[in-house]
Amino acid sequence: MPPFALHPQLRADCHVLGRLPATHLLLHRNGAAPWFILVPETDLANLLDLPAAHRDAVLADCTRVSDALGTLGYPKINVAWIGNLVPQLHIHVIGRRPGDACWPRPVWGHLPAERDYAEHEITALRAAVLD
């Protein structure tokens, strides 16, 4: 099995924040919405194809990110694993609230022009999830 590598599109679109127990933790560069991307180390393309223990561990990481977003004041959490453009399995966990940049529409195709995070914002979001 070749060593794990992030898909080039994920690497281009995201800040790499670190590791959770079952996934690599990324933050989408568009700071219009807190959009985390979790990437498990697997060659499988579909979350539901993972062995049960691995899938449960990945979902536990998703729950950890969701809980952190809740403590940051996001009452609605969107979770998706679409993978139509990036074939590497990855899960989107996005904090949403009324009045955000594209509420109530989905973030896909509706985010305003990209506003990257300041370094202190990245540090705070990393800490909210990893600490």
VOBA-1610 file (N, C-alpha, C; in pm, whole numbers, padded with zeros to 5 digits, always signed):
BEGIN
Met+00085-00118+00000Met+00000+00000+00000Met+00090+00124+00000Pro+00068+00216-00093Pro+00150+00339-00096Pro+00124+00424+00027Pro+00221+00510+00063Pro+00198+00597+00179Pro+00081+00692+00154Phe+00017+00730+00263Phe-00098+00819+00253Phe-00056+00956+00201Ala-00137+01010+00111Ala-00117+01146+00060Ala-00252+01211+00039Leu-00264+01336+00076Leu-00388+01410+00050Leu-00401+01434-00100His-00524+01427-00148His-00552+01460-00287His-00506+01604-00312Pro-00444+01632-00427Pro-00393+01768-00454Pro-00500+01877-00443Gln-00624+01848-00477Gln-00729+01950-00467Gln-00759+01983-00321Leu-00761+01882-00234Leu-00782+01907-00091Leu-00666+01990-00035Arg-00543+01955-00074Arg-00428+02029-00026Arg-00433+02175-00073Ala-00480+02199-00196Ala-00488+02335-00249Ala-00600+02416-00183Asp-00712+02351-00151Asp-00830+02420-00101Asp-00832+02438+00050Cys-00742+02373+00122Cys-00755+02365+00268Cys-00626+02395+00341His-00644+02436+00468His-00536+02442+00565His-00533+02305+00633Val-00416+02247+00648Val-00402+02121+00721Val-00383+02156+00868Leu-00479+02111+00951Leu-00477+02147+01093Leu-00410+02043+01181Gly-00413+01917+01141Gly-00355+01814+01226Gly-00431+01684+01213Arg-00422+01604+01321Arg-00482+01471+01321Arg-00583+01457+01434Leu-00690+01389+01401Leu-00783+01336+01500Leu-00755+01186+01506Pro-00816+01110+01596Pro-00783+00968+01605Pro-00797+00890+01474Ala-00896+00921+01393Ala-00920+00840+01272Ala-00909+00917+01141Thr-00881+01047+01148Thr-00882+01128+01026Thr-00778+01239+01033His-00745+01290+00915His-00669+01414+00904His-00770+01528+00907Leu-00739+01633+00981Leu-00830+01745+00998Leu-00785+01861+00910Leu-00874+01904+00821Leu-00847+02016+00731Leu-00951+02125+00755Leu-00918+02247+00715Leu-01010+02360+00722Leu-01013+02425+00585His-01132+02430+00525His-01146+02493+00394His-01098+02637+00403Arg-01027+02681+00301Arg-00967+02816+00303Arg-01070+02928+00299Asn-01189+02903+00249Asn-01290+03009+00242Asn-01350+03028+00380Gly-01312+03138+00444Gly-01355+03165+00580Gly-01496+03220+00594Ala-01575+03213+00488Ala-01713+03259+00496Ala-01798+03169+00585Ala-01755+03045+00603Ala-01825+02950+00690Ala-01720+02855+00747Pro-01732+02815+00874Pro-01635+02721+00931Pro-01658+02581+00871Trp-01574+02547+00775Trp-01593+02428+00692Trp-01474+02336+00711Phe-01493+02234+00794Phe-01389+02136+00820Phe-01404+02020+00722Ile-01292+01960+00688Ile-01291+01841+00603Ile-01206+01736+00674Leu-01263+01619+00693Leu-01195+01510+00760Leu-01162+01402+00657Val-01038+01356+00657Val-00992+01261+00556Val-00935+01137+00625Pro-01007+01026+00617Pro-00952+00902+00673Pro-00846+00843+00579Glu-00754+00768+00636Glu-00652+00701+00555Glu-00710+00570+00504Thr-00757+00573+00380Thr-00815+00454+00317Thr-00813+00471+00166Asp-00815+00360+00097Asp-00830+00363-00049Asp-00976+00354-00089Leu-01063+00327+00007Leu-01206+00318-00023Leu-01262+00457-00050Ala-01358+00465-00140Ala-01413+00594-00180Ala-01542+00630-00105Asn-01604+00534-00040Asn-01734+00558+00022Asn-01729+00529+00172Leu-01778+00620+00251Leu-01777+00606+00396Leu-01843+00476+00441Leu-01954+00442+00380Leu-02028+00325+00425Leu-01962+00194+00385Asp-01855+00200+00306Asp-01780+00080+00271Asp-01668+00050+00371Leu-01639+00143+00461Leu-01535+00119+00561Leu-01578+00006+00654Pro-01483-00073+00703Pro-01516-00171+00806Pro-01582-00098+00925Ala-01671-00165+00993Ala-01754-00102+01096Ala-01671-00025+01200Ala-01564-00084+01250Ala-01485-00017+01354Ala-01419+00110+01299His-01370+00105+01176His-01308+00222+01115His-01413+00330+01090Arg-01528+00290+01038Arg-01637+00384+01012Arg-01681+00451+01142Asp-01696+00373+01248Asp-01736+00429+01376Asp-01634+00530+01428Ala-01506+00501+01409Ala-01401+00593+01453Ala-01405+00723+01371Val-01429+00712+01241Val-01440+00831+01156Val-01561+00913+01199Leu-01673+00849+01225Leu-01793+00920+01268Leu-01773+00984+01406Ala-01694+00920+01491Ala-01662+00981+01621Ala-01582+01110+01600Asp-01491+01110+01504Asp-01419+01234+01472Asp-01515+01341+01422Cys-01610+01302+01338Cys-01710+01397+01288Cys-01790+01455+01404Thr-01826+01372+01499Thr-01900+01417+01616Thr-01817+01516+01698Arg-01689+01489+01711Arg-01600+01580+01784Arg-01598+01717+01719Val-01587+01722+01586Val-01587+01850+01515Val-01723+01918+01528Ser-01830+01841+01514Ser-01965+01895+01528Ser-01985+01955+01667Asp-01942+01885+01769Asp-01954+01936+01906Asp-01877+02067+01924Ala-01757+02073+01866Ala-01677+02196+01876Ala-01749+02312+01807Leu-01807+02287+01691Leu-01882+02392+01621Leu-02003+02437+01703Gly-02068+02344+01770Gly-02179+02380+01857Gly-02136+02472+01969Thr-02020+02445+02029Thr-01972+02531+02137Thr-01930+02668+02085Leu-01900+02677+01955Leu-01864+02805+01894Leu-01987+02884+01847Gly-02106+02831+01873Gly-02228+02905+01843Gly-02294+02874+01710Tyr-02266+02757+01655Tyr-02331+02716+01530Tyr-02438+02612+01563Pro-02566+02652+01556Pro-02674+02561+01595Pro-02705+02453+01492Lys-02662+02471+01369Lys-02689+02374+01262Lys-02555+02326+01208Ile-02539+02196+01197Ile-02416+02138+01144Ile-02453+02058+01020Asn-02390+02091+00907Asn-02409+02015+00784Asn-02295+01915+00772Val-02328+01790+00742Val-02229+01685+00724Val-02258+01617+00591Ala-02153+01601+00509Ala-02171+01537+00378Ala-02043+01469+00336Trp-02057+01363+00260Trp-01942+01299+00196Trp-01982+01273+00052Ile-01956+01371-00031Ile-02002+01368-00169Ile-01896+01304-00260Gly-01780+01368-00272Gly-01670+01309-00345Gly-01687+01299-00495Asn-01767+01385-00554Asn-01784+01379-00699Asn-01663+01437-00772Leu-01603+01543-00720Leu-01488+01606-00784Leu-01356+01553-00729Val-01351+01523-00602Val-01232+01469-00537Val-01264+01325-00497Pro-01204+01227-00563Pro-01241+01088-00536Pro-01194+01036-00401Gln-01093+01099-00338Gln-01046+01053-00208Gln-01156+01074-00104Leu-01183+00971-00026Leu-01288+00981+00077Leu-01257+01098+00170His-01354+01187+00184His-01343+01299+00275His-01484+01338+00319Ile-01494+01387+00441Ile-01623+01422+00500Ile-01621+01571+00532His-01725+01641+00488His-01742+01783+00515His-01824+01799+00643Val-01777+01881+00735Val-01851+01915+00857Val-01849+02068+00864Ile-01967+02128+00846Ile-01975+02273+00827Ile-02070+02333+00931Gly-02022+02435+01000Gly-02106+02507+01096Gly-02192+02609+01023Arg-02321+02606+01053Arg-02415+02699+00989Arg-02500+02767+01096Arg-02543+02888+01063Arg-02637+02959+01150Arg-02713+03060+01064Pro-02836+03092+01107Pro-02912+03192+01032Pro-02831+03319+01018Gly-02835+03375+00897Gly-02764+03498+00871Gly-02620+03478+00825Asp-02572+03351+00815Asp-02436+03333+00766Asp-02429+03367+00616Ala-02313+03357+00559Ala-02287+03408+00424Ala-02380+03353+00315Cys-02436+03236+00334Cys-02524+03183+00229Cys-02650+03116+00286Trp-02684+03145+00409Trp-02804+03090+00474Trp-02928+03126+00395Pro-03023+03039+00377Pro-03029+02899+00417Pro-02983+02803+00308Arg-02928+02855+00200Arg-02882+02769+00091Arg-02761+02687+00135Pro-02731+02578+00062Pro-02610+02502+00092Pro-02486+02585+00058Val-02374+02552+00119Val-02252+02627+00092Val-02200+02602-00049Trp-02223+02483-00101Trp-02173+02449-00234Trp-02235+02541-00338Gly-02151+02615-00407Gly-02198+02704-00512Gly-02258+02834-00464His-02261+02857-00332His-02324+02978-00280His-02235+03063-00190Leu-02113+03016-00164Leu-02024+03097-00081Leu-01981+03221-00157Pro-01971+03334-00087Pro-01922+03455-00152Pro-01774+03438-00186Ala-01719+03535-00254Ala-01577+03531-00292Ala-01493+03491-00172Glu-01391+03417-00199Glu-01308+03360-00094Glu-01246+03466-00004Arg-01258+03441+00126Arg-01192+03522+00229Arg-01115+03423+00316Asp-00985+03417+00297Asp-00906+03323+00374Asp-00901+03367+00520Tyr-00873+03272+00606Tyr-00863+03298+00748Tyr-00734+03371+00782Ala-00740+03453+00884Ala-00618+03507+00945Ala-00556+03396+01029Glu-00427+03403+01052Glu-00358+03297+01126Glu-00418+03276+01265His-00458+03384+01334His-00516+03367+01468His-00651+03295+01462Glu-00726+03311+01353Glu-00853+03239+01337Glu-00828+03090+01316Ile-00729+03058+01236Ile-00693+02916+01214Ile-00651+02853+01346Thr-00569+02924+01421Thr-00522+02873+01550Thr-00640+02848+01645Ala-00734+02940+01649Ala-00850+02924+01738Ala-00938+02807+01696Leu-00961+02792+01566Leu-01043+02678+01519Leu-00971+02546+01542Arg-00842+02542+01518Arg-00764+02420+01545Arg-00778+02383+01693Ala-00761+02482+01780Ala-00768+02456+01924Ala-00908+02410+01966Ala-01011+02466+01904Ala-01149+02429+01940Ala-01176+02281+01913Val-01110+02227+01813Val-01132+02086+01778Val-01030+01994+01843Leu-00904+02032+01841Leu-00796+01941+01883Leu-00762+01945+02030Asp-00795+02055+02100Asp-00759+02064+02242Asp-00866+02007+02331
//
